[in-house]
Amino acid sequence: MGRNSQRRRSARAARAAHDVRPDLSEISRVRTQKRLRADIASWMQNPSKGPGGSFIEGEHLSDPTMVWAILMAWLVGAREQITEDQARDTVHWVSDTLGIQHDDLLQAAGFIGHPDAPNLTLNEAVKRYGDPIAFTLYMVLLCGGLVATIGDADPNWLKQFDLAS
């Protein structure tokens, strides 16, 4: 290998080491977390309306994998901190507020530790709901229910469970 090739490679490596631009996955994660919390915040202002869907609508759609990762982090993180009674209250709140069948919510409520929920894997839960979008909606509903019943209707309560880089 020639000296010029080595110099160019060394110069590229040095520039890369000093590059302080944020990682695109970090930008996607932070943006998606903010959008999901904003949708839940607008929902908390008018609970009977239900959650918004800015993360799946509009010009700049969120990465579906990132949406799932964030929602799962919030649900599983909350599971570690809440009681079974709080998990029950969450499901009841969503069911009562939006008129959703209690049994439909139970399919995903195992992720927050609801004692009556079936013990499903992520793939089994998606299969039960029929498609990934429907399951995503139920995850958002549970996150909003947690915010309403435990987080004093403040979506920033979910920040403690955010994915970190």
trRosetta pair geometry for C-beta under 8 A, 3 or more apart (Angstrom, degrees):
i j d omega theta_ij theta_ji phi_ij phi_ji
1 5 5.1 -106 180 79 97 135
1 6 6.1 110 124 -53 115 92
2 5 4.8 100 62 5 80 102
2 6 7.2 -146 101 -3 45 87
3 6 5.6 -57 -151 38 36 111
3 7 6.2 36 153 -21 69 106
4 7 5.6 -54 -147 36 33 112
4 8 6.3 33 155 -19 66 104
5 8 5.9 -54 -148 36 30 109
5 9 6.3 28 155 -16 64 108
6 9 5.8 -57 -147 40 30 110
6 10 6.1 31 154 -20 65 108
7 10 5.7 -55 -145 38 30 111
7 11 6.2 30 155 -20 65 106
8 11 5.7 -54 -147 36 30 111
8 12 6.4 31 154 -18 65 105
9 12 5.7 -52 -147 36 32 111
9 13 6.3 32 154 -19 64 106
10 13 5.7 -54 -147 37 31 112
10 14 6.3 31 154 -20 64 106
11 14 5.7 -54 -148 35 31 111
11 15 6.5 31 154 -17 64 104
12 15 5.8 -55 -149 37 31 109
12 16 6.2 31 154 -20 65 108
13 16 5.7 -55 -146 37 31 113
13 17 6.4 34 154 -23 64 105
14 17 5.7 -52 -149 31 31 113
14 18 6.7 13 157 -4 63 109
15 18 6.1 -71 -151 46 31 99
15 19 6.4 51 149 -50 67 97
16 19 5.4 -35 -148 1 35 122
22 26 5.0 -112 175 78 104 126
22 27 5.5 117 111 -53 124 94
23 26 4.3 91 66 0 91 106
23 27 7.2 -161 93 -6 49 82
23 165 7.1 152 44 -141 130 140
24 27 5.5 -51 -150 35 39 113
24 28 6.2 41 152 -20 68 105
25 28 5.5 -51 -146 38 35 115
25 29 6.2 39 153 -23 66 105
25 66 7.7 -175 -157 -93 76 121
26 29 5.6 -52 -145 35 31 113
26 30 6.3 25 159 -14 65 107
26 165 5.0 2 -107 -82 110 143
27 30 6.1 -58 -145 40 27 105
27 31 6.0 24 159 -16 64 113
28 31 6.0 -60 -142 41 25 109
28 32 6.0 21 161 -17 64 113
28 62 7.4 123 -169 -154 86 74
28 63 5.3 19 -174 5 134 128
28 66 5.2 -132 141 -80 110 166
29 32 6.0 -61 -145 39 23 107
29 33 6.3 24 158 -19 63 108
29 66 5.8 -138 -91 -154 59 120
29 69 7.8 -57 -117 90 97 127
29 70 7.1 157 -152 -72 74 111
29 163 5.7 -98 -162 81 128 120
29 165 7.2 158 60 -66 153 93
30 33 5.8 -53 -146 35 29 111
30 34 6.5 27 155 -17 63 107
31 34 5.9 -59 -153 37 29 110
31 35 6.3 27 153 -19 66 108
31 62 7.2 -171 109 -109 98 94
32 35 5.6 -52 -144 36 33 111
32 36 6.3 32 158 -18 66 106
32 55 6.2 72 -146 -132 79 117
32 62 4.4 104 -110 -146 102 128
32 63 6.8 -75 -67 40 142 80
32 66 4.8 153 1 126 168 119
32 67 5.9 -129 -168 -80 130 63
32 70 5.7 -167 118 -20 113 153
33 36 6.0 -57 -148 37 28 109
33 37 6.3 24 156 -14 63 109
33 70 5.5 -160 -87 -138 76 139
33 159 8.0 87 168 -109 127 67
33 162 5.5 42 -139 -130 149 110
33 163 7.4 -149 -71 35 127 87
34 37 5.9 -59 -147 41 29 108
34 38 6.1 32 154 -22 66 108
35 38 5.6 -54 -146 35 30 113
35 39 6.5 33 154 -20 64 102
35 54 5.1 -134 -167 98 105 111
35 55 4.7 133 121 -77 127 88
35 62 6.1 -155 63 -62 151 131
36 39 5.8 -50 -150 33 32 112
36 40 6.5 28 152 -14 64 106
36 55 5.7 18 -72 -51 74 145
36 67 7.1 146 -72 -137 124 80
36 70 6.1 171 6 119 159 139
36 71 7.2 -151 -144 -71 154 83
36 140 7.1 -135 -151 -118 99 98
36 143 7.4 -9 164 112 116 159
37 40 5.6 -56 -149 40 34 110
37 41 6.2 41 150 -26 67 104
37 155 4.1 141 -162 142 83 128
37 156 6.9 66 -163 -74 137 48
37 158 6.1 -158 -98 56 101 129
37 159 7.7 25 -94 -61 148 81
38 41 5.4 -49 -144 33 33 115
38 42 6.6 31 157 -16 64 101
38 52 7.4 -48 114 58 79 138
38 54 6.6 -24 89 40 116 146
38 155 7.6 -161 -55 85 21 164
39 42 6.1 -54 -151 36 30 107
39 43 6.5 34 148 -20 62 108
39 51 5.1 53 150 -178 105 93
39 52 3.7 -134 -137 62 86 93
39 53 6.7 87 -131 -60 139 19
39 54 5.5 -157 -72 22 105 96
39 55 6.6 -75 -26 -10 144 99
39 140 7.1 -36 109 -159 133 128
40 43 5.3 -54 -150 36 35 117
40 44 6.4 39 151 -25 67 102
40 51 6.1 -19 -90 -122 54 108
40 140 7.4 -152 -75 -171 94 86
40 143 6.3 -88 -91 117 140 103
40 144 4.8 -162 -133 -97 97 85
40 147 5.5 105 166 10 130 163
40 155 4.3 132 90 -103 116 125
40 158 7.5 82 56 -12 162 144
41 44 5.7 -51 -148 30 32 111
41 45 7.0 36 151 -23 61 100
41 155 4.7 -88 -61 2 82 135
42 45 5.7 -48 -158 25 38 115
42 46 7.5 -20 161 30 65 92
42 49 7.9 -73 137 90 86 137
42 51 7.8 102 73 -149 90 50
42 52 5.1 36 67 -25 134 126
43 46 7.1 -94 -158 65 31 63
43 47 6.5 57 160 -112 74 46
43 49 6.5 -148 -130 78 61 96
43 50 6.2 -54 -127 145 108 22
43 51 4.4 -31 -70 -96 143 56
43 52 6.5 -137 -49 -9 90 74
43 144 5.3 -37 100 -136 150 138
44 47 6.6 14 -134 -75 33 81
44 144 7.3 -160 -61 -156 82 94
44 147 6.4 -89 -75 122 127 123
44 148 6.4 -173 -114 -86 94 85
44 153 4.4 138 -165 -167 130 93
44 154 7.8 158 161 -68 175 23
44 155 6.9 -150 -11 -41 138 94
46 49 4.2 45 111 -4 109 124
47 97 4.8 -76 153 -160 114 130
47 98 7.9 -114 158 -56 79 79
47 148 6.8 78 -113 -112 125 140
48 97 6.2 -136 -89 -180 55 78
48 98 7.1 160 -144 -92 46 55
50 98 5.6 79 -87 -116 95 122
50 141 8.0 -35 -149 -101 89 93
51 137 7.9 175 58 -151 124 73
51 140 5.0 -141 78 145 169 121
51 141 6.7 -134 -5 -82 127 57
51 144 5.4 -140 -70 -51 116 149
53 56 4.9 -51 176 50 100 98
53 57 4.9 77 109 -8 98 114
54 57 6.0 -74 -120 56 29 91
54 58 6.0 10 -153 -4 68 138
55 61 7.4 68 165 -160 44 59
55 62 4.2 -23 -164 9 85 136
55 67 5.6 125 155 -107 135 123
56 61 6.4 29 -142 -142 33 99
56 62 7.0 -58 -67 37 49 95
56 64 8.0 54 -104 -94 94 86
56 67 7.6 33 -64 -94 90 166
56 133 7.3 100 -142 -135 158 103
56 136 7.6 115 -60 115 139 147
57 61 7.5 122 19 -99 5 85
58 61 6.9 161 69 -70 72 61
62 66 6.1 -117 169 76 97 112
62 67 5.1 103 114 -60 127 105
63 66 4.0 70 77 8 105 112
63 67 6.9 -174 88 -14 53 81
64 67 5.4 -49 -147 31 36 115
64 68 6.5 35 156 -16 66 103
64 132 7.1 55 -180 137 133 138
64 136 7.7 -83 -152 -84 91 149
65 68 5.8 -54 -152 37 32 110
65 69 6.3 33 151 -21 65 107
66 69 5.5 -52 -145 36 33 113
66 70 6.3 32 157 -18 66 106
67 70 6.1 -60 -151 37 27 108
67 71 6.3 20 157 -13 64 111
67 136 6.3 26 128 -145 125 127
68 71 5.9 -59 -143 41 29 107
68 72 6.0 26 161 -16 66 110
68 132 7.8 -53 -77 -168 128 111
68 136 6.8 -84 -84 -103 80 98
68 139 7.6 93 -128 46 60 172
69 72 6.0 -59 -145 40 25 108
69 73 6.3 28 155 -21 62 108
69 163 6.2 20 138 -58 107 152
70 73 5.7 -55 -148 34 29 112
70 74 6.5 28 154 -17 64 105
70 162 7.4 -12 -141 -137 91 63
70 163 6.0 -97 -99 -4 67 115
71 74 5.7 -55 -150 36 32 111
71 75 6.2 25 156 -15 67 108
71 136 6.9 158 5 -146 167 71
71 139 4.1 64 165 146 139 132
71 140 6.6 -68 -116 -67 130 59
71 143 6.2 -103 -139 -44 82 136
72 75 5.8 -56 -141 41 32 107
72 76 5.8 19 166 -8 69 113
72 111 7.0 -100 -134 -158 68 138
72 122 7.4 -14 -104 -102 135 125
72 139 7.3 -45 -63 -145 57 140
73 76 6.4 -59 -133 46 23 100
73 77 5.6 26 163 -22 61 116
73 161 5.5 157 138 154 83 92
73 162 6.9 54 120 -156 136 17
73 163 5.0 -146 -54 -59 171 84
74 77 5.9 -58 -139 39 21 111
74 78 6.2 21 160 -19 61 109
74 143 5.2 34 118 -116 142 115
74 146 7.6 173 155 58 104 152
74 158 5.1 -8 -130 -155 121 109
74 161 4.6 118 -115 101 49 136
74 162 7.8 19 -76 -77 84 43
75 78 5.9 -57 -150 35 26 109
75 79 6.5 35 150 -29 62 103
75 108 8.0 -82 -138 162 156 97
75 111 4.2 20 144 134 134 117
75 112 5.4 -91 -165 -67 86 82
75 139 6.3 -87 -43 -151 138 91
75 142 6.0 40 -108 108 113 130
75 143 6.6 -86 -66 -74 82 84
75 146 7.8 -172 -109 -29 59 149
76 79 5.3 -43 -150 24 36 121
76 80 7.2 41 152 -22 60 97
76 111 6.1 -71 -68 -175 70 88
76 161 7.9 152 69 -161 62 125
77 80 6.0 -53 -165 25 35 112
77 81 7.3 9 149 -2 64 110
77 160 7.0 176 152 109 134 80
77 161 3.0 162 79 -129 155 112
78 81 5.9 -76 -157 46 40 101
78 82 5.5 12 163 -9 82 119
78 112 5.7 -19 94 -130 113 95
78 146 5.2 -38 -145 -145 163 152
78 150 7.4 132 -154 67 117 155
78 161 6.2 -45 -42 -63 72 155
79 82 6.6 -63 -123 41 24 95
79 87 7.6 40 -117 -87 72 123
79 111 6.5 -119 -55 152 134 49
79 112 5.0 -156 -81 -146 86 35
79 113 4.3 139 -147 -28 92 106
82 86 4.0 -118 -173 86 109 136
82 87 5.9 130 116 -51 124 78
82 90 7.8 28 166 -28 163 132
82 112 6.7 -4 59 177 137 95
82 113 6.6 172 79 51 94 131
82 146 7.4 -113 -53 -134 154 105
82 150 6.2 -73 -103 -96 121 158
83 86 4.7 102 52 5 74 100
83 87 7.2 -130 100 -3 44 85
84 87 5.5 -51 -151 34 37 114
84 88 6.5 40 149 -20 66 101
84 113 6.2 -110 -95 136 63 101
84 114 7.1 104 -152 -137 73 33
84 115 4.7 28 -152 -33 128 112
85 88 5.5 -50 -150 35 35 114
85 89 6.3 38 150 -21 66 103
86 89 5.4 -48 -145 35 35 115
86 90 6.4 43 152 -25 63 101
86 149 6.6 155 -162 125 78 120
86 150 5.7 54 -167 -78 124 120
87 90 5.6 -49 -152 29 32 116
87 91 6.8 27 153 -14 63 103
87 109 6.4 118 174 179 104 103
87 112 4.8 163 -124 118 102 101
87 113 4.9 -139 -66 82 151 78
87 114 4.2 -158 146 -80 122 64
87 115 7.3 131 78 -11 133 68
88 91 6.0 -59 -153 38 32 107
88 92 6.2 29 153 -16 68 109
88 114 6.3 122 -72 -134 56 90
88 115 7.5 -21 -59 25 103 94
88 116 7.8 71 -99 11 95 111
89 92 5.7 -57 -144 41 31 111
89 93 6.1 35 156 -25 66 105
89 149 4.7 155 125 -166 109 147
89 150 7.9 122 88 -51 124 86
90 93 5.9 -53 -148 31 26 111
90 94 6.7 20 157 -12 62 105
90 109 7.5 159 90 -132 110 107
90 112 6.3 -60 70 124 156 159
90 114 7.8 -118 62 -76 107 108
90 142 6.4 54 150 -154 125 71
90 145 4.0 101 -172 133 81 115
90 146 5.3 6 -122 -74 133 58
90 148 7.8 130 -128 62 68 93
90 149 5.0 -137 -86 35 64 145
90 150 7.2 -24 -76 -16 106 107
91 94 6.1 -56 -149 38 31 106
91 95 6.1 29 155 -18 66 113
91 102 6.5 76 153 -149 109 79
91 105 4.9 150 -147 121 94 134
91 106 6.7 50 -145 -77 147 64
91 109 5.1 2 -80 -105 126 146
91 114 5.9 53 -32 -106 138 144
91 142 7.6 -9 -85 -114 68 88
91 145 6.8 69 -68 165 27 162
92 95 5.6 -60 -143 42 29 112
92 96 5.8 23 162 -14 68 112
92 102 7.5 7 -97 -115 56 109
93 96 6.1 -60 -141 42 24 105
93 97 5.8 17 164 -16 63 117
93 145 5.0 147 76 -146 111 93
93 148 5.4 -179 154 97 148 129
93 149 5.0 -154 -20 -59 155 116
94 97 6.0 -60 -136 41 23 107
94 98 6.0 -21 178 22 63 114
94 100 6.1 -29 138 45 91 127
94 105 5.8 142 88 -114 128 148
94 141 5.0 89 -150 167 140 102
94 142 6.8 -55 -44 -88 158 45
94 144 7.0 107 -98 83 105 97
94 145 4.1 -57 -47 -77 106 127
95 98 7.2 -79 -133 54 13 79
95 99 7.5 35 178 -130 50 8
95 100 5.3 -103 -116 69 55 77
95 101 7.1 -43 -133 133 103 10
95 102 4.7 20 -117 -84 155 71
95 105 5.9 -107 -65 0 97 147
96 99 7.8 17 -168 -68 18 43
97 148 7.6 -45 -40 169 160 174
98 141 7.2 -87 24 -137 157 119
100 104 5.8 -105 167 71 96 126
100 105 5.9 97 116 -48 121 107
100 141 7.0 5 9 -161 168 156
101 104 4.2 88 74 -2 98 108
101 105 7.2 -175 93 -6 55 82
102 105 6.0 -61 -158 37 34 109
102 106 6.5 42 148 -31 67 104
103 106 5.4 -45 -148 23 37 120
103 107 7.6 52 155 -32 60 88
104 107 6.4 -41 -172 7 36 111
104 138 7.4 -135 147 -107 88 126
105 108 6.6 -72 -169 46 47 93
105 109 5.6 55 141 -43 79 115
105 138 6.6 178 -122 -151 56 106
105 141 6.9 -108 -117 112 102 133
105 142 7.2 142 -162 -75 97 93
106 109 5.0 -55 -133 27 38 122
106 110 7.8 59 172 -35 62 78
106 114 6.4 -129 -134 107 72 147
106 116 6.1 -60 -138 106 127 95
106 117 4.8 -167 -175 -105 76 75
106 118 7.2 85 139 1 98 77
107 110 7.8 -51 166 0 26 101
107 117 7.1 162 -100 -151 7 95
107 118 6.7 -5 -125 36 54 108
107 120 6.8 15 -174 1 70 155
107 125 6.0 138 152 -139 93 81
107 128 4.8 -162 -160 120 138 144
107 129 6.6 161 110 -59 147 87
107 138 7.1 -17 74 172 99 165
108 111 5.9 -30 173 13 68 115
108 117 7.6 -74 79 -147 22 136
108 125 5.8 89 -97 -160 70 130
108 129 7.6 25 -53 -56 108 129
108 135 6.8 151 -86 -155 123 76
108 138 4.3 151 -5 132 154 124
108 139 6.1 -131 -172 -72 144 61
108 142 5.9 -135 115 -33 117 140
109 112 5.7 -57 -162 42 60 100
109 114 3.6 7 141 10 114 144
109 116 7.8 13 91 71 132 77
109 117 4.1 -157 82 -78 88 138
109 142 6.5 178 -97 -110 65 130
110 113 7.4 53 -169 -76 38 17
110 114 6.2 -83 -77 49 37 87
110 117 3.6 -156 -61 119 73 126
110 118 6.1 -72 -52 77 138 43
110 119 5.7 164 -152 -106 146 39
110 120 5.7 139 43 28 150 81
110 125 7.8 -143 45 -84 115 123
111 125 7.8 9 -40 -81 115 164
111 139 7.5 -9 63 -116 158 89
111 142 7.2 99 71 116 111 165
112 142 5.9 -161 -26 178 135 127
112 146 6.8 -153 -126 -74 143 120
114 117 4.1 85 78 -18 105 115
117 120 7.8 -85 154 7 97 97
120 124 4.1 -139 -162 92 96 118
120 125 4.5 123 120 -59 135 82
120 128 6.8 -57 -128 -11 159 139
121 124 4.6 95 49 7 76 104
121 125 7.0 -139 91 -7 39 87
122 125 5.8 -56 -150 34 30 111
122 126 6.5 30 154 -18 64 104
123 126 5.8 -52 -149 35 32 111
123 127 6.4 33 153 -19 64 107
124 127 5.6 -55 -149 37 33 114
124 128 6.4 37 151 -24 65 104
125 128 5.6 -51 -149 32 33 114
125 129 6.6 20 157 -8 65 106
125 135 5.7 109 130 -137 94 127
126 129 6.1 -65 -150 44 30 102
126 131 7.3 -32 -177 165 85 13
126 132 5.5 -5 -143 -90 119 63
126 135 4.7 -70 -107 -27 62 160
127 130 7.7 46 -178 -73 29 22
128 135 7.9 98 65 -91 81 107
129 134 4.1 -172 158 105 112 112
129 135 4.2 163 47 -67 152 78
129 138 6.4 -135 -101 -1 144 137
130 134 5.5 34 59 34 93 152
131 134 5.2 93 60 9 79 103
131 135 7.2 -151 95 -3 41 90
132 135 5.7 -60 -148 41 35 110
132 136 6.1 41 154 -26 69 105
133 136 5.5 -51 -148 32 32 115
133 137 6.6 37 152 -22 63 101
134 137 5.7 -50 -154 30 33 114
134 138 6.8 30 150 -15 63 103
135 138 5.7 -55 -153 36 37 110
135 139 6.6 40 149 -21 67 102
136 139 5.6 -53 -152 33 35 113
136 140 6.5 35 150 -18 66 102
137 140 5.7 -53 -151 35 33 111
137 141 6.3 37 150 -22 65 104
138 141 5.3 -47 -145 34 36 117
138 142 6.5 36 155 -18 65 102
139 142 5.9 -54 -150 36 31 109
139 143 6.4 33 151 -19 64 105
140 143 5.6 -54 -149 36 33 112
140 144 6.3 32 153 -16 66 106
141 144 5.8 -57 -150 39 29 110
141 145 6.2 32 151 -21 64 107
142 145 5.4 -51 -145 36 34 115
142 146 6.4 39 153 -22 65 100
143 146 5.7 -50 -152 32 32 113
143 147 6.6 33 149 -19 63 103
143 158 6.5 34 -169 -102 107 138
144 147 5.5 -51 -149 35 36 113
144 148 6.2 33 153 -18 67 106
145 148 5.6 -54 -144 38 32 111
145 149 6.0 6 166 0 68 114
146 149 6.4 -68 -135 48 24 93
146 150 5.4 -32 -173 35 66 116
146 151 6.2 56 132 -10 72 111
146 157 7.7 -153 128 104 93 126
146 158 7.6 98 96 -84 121 93
147 150 7.3 -61 -101 57 11 74
147 151 4.2 -51 -140 56 50 131
147 153 6.2 69 144 -129 89 27
147 154 6.8 -145 -165 65 96 33
147 155 5.3 -7 -130 -94 147 56
147 157 5.8 156 -123 50 74 123
147 158 6.5 -40 -80 -41 104 104
148 151 7.3 22 -4 51 18 86
148 153 5.6 34 -116 -90 54 73
150 157 7.1 164 104 158 83 153
151 154 5.4 -125 150 58 95 71
151 155 7.2 79 127 -93 147 21
151 156 7.9 170 -179 65 123 51
151 157 2.9 -152 -139 38 119 165
151 158 6.9 -18 -100 -40 161 68
152 157 6.9 143 37 -59 79 135
154 157 5.2 108 86 -28 86 96
155 158 5.8 -28 -179 12 63 114
156 159 5.2 -9 -173 -13 64 119
157 160 7.0 -37 173 10 48 106
158 161 5.7 -65 -171 44 62 104
158 162 7.1 91 133 -57 77 78
159 162 5.2 -17 -157 -22 49 118
